[in-house]
Amino acid sequence: MRDELNINDYNREAWNRKVDQQDRWTKPVSAAEVERARRGEFELYLTPSRPVPISWFPELEDRQVLCLASGGGQQGPLLAAAGATVTVLDNSPNQLQQDRFAAEQFGLQIATIERHMADLRCFNNESFDLIVHPCANCFVPELEPVWRESARVLRVGGLLLAGFTNPVRYLFDFQQMRQGDLQVRHQIPYSDIESLSQSERQESIIDAGEPLEFSHTLEGQIGGQIAAGFAITGFYEDRYADDASDPLSHFLPTFIATRATKTPSH
């Protein structure tokens, strides 16, 4: 299946459609949120429900910030309003259009680049002071290049703020889980390509227009950052606020956010 389907191209179109459908993660921030950000009072999300602590951010004025796989007009406009020089990189042109829309509407300067999250060849080494990477690496099968390239383009002492999915979410039969029945089915790491039958994938993902997803182990998520040259300096967990629509959130948090600092040895 992987040979027959270009995952990046497929997911690009899936996220383009989500913009048309006004998915939560494609709606730009409001004027009120931008005005609060101008005063340094913004709430920025890497995971579904819990905002990133303000203490995790450096002084943003004139800092070079990369919003990685972060289109949708949410993180980028807030950081630009707070004084940062912002570049948003995303695989979906429609998502990037949301950032351009917010920039024009609120008088912000935001550069946008259409590119895959692991392909940062357009940036020189040590180009950024901060990378903001909300939950998105579940849409790529290979994680190590994302961390490696993030480390390359960050300056020493720079910060990577990343949100990602706890792989426990992928243990269960998805159709049954939506009905509140938690049946362990899948091995970790999970892949929409390898873990589902062709008919299941066609019905539940392709026909539904959903992006392809891939779980990664915690070793790959956290250990992968450390191996790339980061020191983990912050950590919290999160879950969906409405556990009626996500039964697993009733039992445990299934999202993680990390604050990581690039160390001098890399």
C-alpha positions in Angstrom: 0.0 0.0 0.0 2.8 2.4 0.8 4.2 2.0 -2.7 0.9 2.7 -4.2 0.1 5.8 -2.2 2.2 8.9 -1.6 1.6 9.5 2.1 2.6 13.2 2.0 0.5 14.0 -1.1 -2.5 12.1 0.3 -2.3 13.9 3.7 -1.8 17.2 2.0 -5.2 16.8 0.3 -6.8 15.5 3.4 -5.8 18.6 5.4 -6.9 20.8 2.5 -10.3 19.2 2.8 -10.4 19.8 6.5 -10.0 23.5 5.9 -13.0 23.4 3.7 -14.8 21.5 6.5 -13.8 24.1 9.1 -12.1 21.5 11.3 -11.1 22.9 14.7 -7.4 22.9 13.8 -8.0 25.0 10.7 -9.8 28.0 12.2 -7.7 31.1 12.6 -7.5 32.9 15.9 -9.8 35.8 16.7 -9.1 39.5 16.9 -9.5 39.4 20.6 -6.9 36.6 20.9 -4.5 38.6 18.8 -5.0 41.7 20.9 -4.3 39.7 24.1 -1.2 38.3 22.4 0.1 41.8 21.7 0.1 42.3 25.5 1.9 38.9 26.0 -1.2 37.2 27.4 -1.8 34.6 24.7 -2.9 30.9 25.1 -1.2 28.7 22.6 -2.0 25.0 22.3 0.2 22.1 21.3 -2.4 19.5 22.5 -6.2 19.6 22.5 -7.1 21.2 25.8 -4.2 22.5 27.9 -2.4 25.7 26.9 1.4 25.8 27.0 2.7 27.5 30.2 3.8 31.0 29.5 7.0 30.2 31.4 8.0 27.8 28.6 8.5 30.6 26.1 11.6 32.8 25.8 11.3 36.5 25.4 9.6 36.6 22.0 10.4 40.1 20.8 12.5 39.8 17.6 13.1 36.1 18.1 13.1 33.9 15.0 10.3 31.3 15.4 9.5 28.3 13.2 6.0 27.0 13.4 6.6 23.4 12.2 3.7 21.6 10.6 1.6 24.3 12.2 -0.6 25.9 9.6 -4.2 26.8 10.3 -3.8 30.4 11.5 -3.5 29.6 15.2 0.0 29.4 16.6 1.7 31.6 14.1 -0.5 34.7 14.4 -0.3 34.6 18.2 3.5 34.4 18.2 3.8 37.2 15.6 1.4 39.4 17.6 3.6 38.8 20.6 6.6 40.2 18.7 8.3 37.2 17.1 9.5 37.0 13.5 7.5 34.0 12.4 7.8 31.4 9.6 5.0 28.8 9.3 5.9 25.6 7.5 3.1 23.2 6.6 2.4 20.5 4.0 -1.1 21.9 3.3 -1.4 25.0 1.1 -5.0 25.6 2.4 -3.7 25.5 6.0 -1.0 28.1 5.1 -3.7 30.2 3.5 -5.3 30.5 7.0 -2.1 32.0 8.3 -1.9 34.4 5.4 -5.5 35.4 6.0 -4.9 36.1 9.7 -1.7 38.0 8.9 -3.6 40.3 6.4 -6.6 40.7 8.7 -4.6 41.6 11.8 -1.7 43.4 10.2 0.9 40.8 11.1 4.1 39.7 9.3 4.2 35.9 8.8 6.2 34.0 6.2 4.7 30.8 4.9 6.4 27.8 3.3 4.7 24.8 1.8 6.9 21.9 2.7 7.0 18.5 4.5 7.8 18.8 8.2 11.0 16.7 7.9 12.3 18.7 4.8 13.9 21.8 6.2 16.6 22.1 3.6 15.4 25.6 2.8 16.8 26.8 6.2 20.4 27.3 7.1 21.9 25.7 10.2 21.0 27.6 13.5 18.3 29.8 11.8 15.8 29.8 14.7 15.5 30.5 18.4 12.2 28.6 18.9 10.3 25.8 17.1 6.7 25.3 17.9 5.5 21.9 16.8 1.9 21.0 17.7 0.5 17.5 17.4 1.3 16.6 13.8 4.0 14.0 13.7 1.3 11.3 13.9 0.9 12.1 10.2 4.3 10.9 9.2 5.7 7.3 9.3 9.3 8.4 10.1 10.0 10.5 13.2 13.7 10.7 13.5 14.2 13.1 10.5 11.8 15.6 12.2 13.9 15.7 15.4 17.2 15.7 13.5 16.2 18.6 11.2 14.7 20.6 14.1 18.0 20.3 16.0 19.9 21.4 12.9 18.0 24.6 12.3 17.8 25.6 16.0 20.5 27.7 17.6 22.3 26.4 20.6 20.1 27.1 23.6 17.1 27.3 21.4 13.8 25.7 22.3 11.6 23.0 20.7 8.0 23.0 22.1 6.3 19.8 20.8 3.0 18.2 21.3 2.4 14.5 20.4 0.0 11.6 20.9 0.6 9.0 23.5 0.8 5.7 21.6 -1.7 4.2 24.0 -4.4 5.8 21.9 -3.6 3.5 19.0 -3.9 0.2 21.0 -7.7 0.1 20.6 -10.1 -0.8 17.8 -11.1 2.7 16.6 -14.6 2.0 15.5 -15.4 0.3 18.8 -13.7 3.0 20.8 -15.9 5.7 19.3 -18.9 3.7 20.7 -17.3 3.6 24.1 -16.1 0.0 23.9 -12.3 -0.2 24.5 -11.0 -3.3 22.9 -7.3 -3.8 22.6 -6.4 -4.7 19.1 -3.3 -3.1 17.7 0.4 -3.4 18.4 2.6 -0.3 18.8 3.9 1.3 16.7 0.6 1.5 14.8 0.3 2.4 11.2 -2.8 3.0 9.1 -0.9 1.4 6.3 0.3 -1.7 8.0 -2.2 -2.3 10.9 -5.5 -2.1 9.0 -6.8 -4.4 6.2 -7.2 -2.7 2.9 -11.0 -2.7 3.2 -10.8 -1.2 6.6 -8.4 1.5 5.5 -10.6 2.3 2.5 -13.8 2.5 4.4 -12.7 4.3 7.6 -9.9 6.5 6.2 -9.8 6.9 2.4 -13.5 7.1 1.8 -14.0 9.3 4.9 -11.3 11.7 3.7 -9.3 11.4 6.9 -5.5 11.8 6.9 -3.3 8.7 7.4 -1.9 8.3 10.9 1.1 6.6 12.4 1.8 6.1 16.1 5.4 6.4 17.4 6.8 4.9 20.5 7.6 7.0 23.6 11.2 6.1 23.0 10.9 7.6 19.5 9.2 10.7 20.7 11.1 11.5 23.9 14.3 9.5 23.4 14.4 10.7 19.8 14.6 14.3 20.9 17.4 13.5 23.3 19.3 11.6 20.6 19.0 14.5 18.3 20.7 16.8 20.8 17.9 18.1 23.1 17.6 18.2 26.8 14.0 17.8 28.0 13.3 20.8 30.3 9.5 20.6 30.5 6.7 18.0 30.3 3.0 17.8 30.8 0.1 15.6 29.7 -3.3 16.5 28.2 -6.6 14.9 27.1 -9.7 15.8 25.2 -11.9 17.9 27.5 -15.1 16.2 26.3 -14.6 12.5 27.3 -18.1 11.8 26.0 -16.8 12.1 22.4 -13.5 10.4 23.4 -14.1 7.7 25.9 -10.4 7.0 26.4 -9.9 10.5 27.8 -12.2 9.4 30.7 -9.4 7.1 31.9 -6.1 8.8 31.2 -4.4 11.6 29.4 -3.4 10.6 25.9 -1.4 13.6 24.7 2.0 14.8 25.8 3.8 18.1 25.4 7.6 18.6 25.9 9.9 21.6 26.2 13.3 20.7 24.9 16.5 22.8 24.8 19.2 22.3 22.2 22.5 21.4 24.0 25.9 22.8 23.0 27.3 19.4 22.0 25.1 19.4 18.9 
